[in-house]
């Protein structure tokens, strides 16, 4: 299997070259059409007012295309993954759960929750030896690797509950260890 692509591949030539080289996932590849290749992107906000005019224009064109990309991907059953390329930038990472809620513009809460959990786990499993979590992913069963929150409410009825994990996640378990428990 090819490596996962974690660079921004938006231009059709870049997407084509990556797919031909065996890449199985294109981040921000809104122009992707190859069967069996995953599309990974996230909901985006416009560039901050302090950004250069060039950066603002580039970011605006990507943000503008997000709606079309989600609709197109859903229409053509493209395998979707959701993530961020801001992993080590604390300020934007604080908004990650809020960004999950934005997915309701294109999918049901159940579809959005499946995307950020099960579907992402299926993509991670493609990384083979690079997978830091060998074992079953994205499912809840004995022997599987799972991080589990207990939510105060039903996120399928109200996905906005995931936007505030400090308030709404009563229990958080990772790797079988409880990190938060407000039910005691």
ABEGO torsion letter per residue (X at the ends): XBBBBABBBABAAAAAAAAAAGBABBBGBAABABBGBBBBBBBBBBBBAABBAAAAAAAAAAAAAAAAAAAAAAAAGBBBBBBBAAAABAAAAAAAAAAAAAAAAABBAAAAAAAABAAAAAAAAAAEAABABBEBBGBBBBGBBBBBBBBBEBAAABAAAAABAAAABABBBBGGBBABBAAX
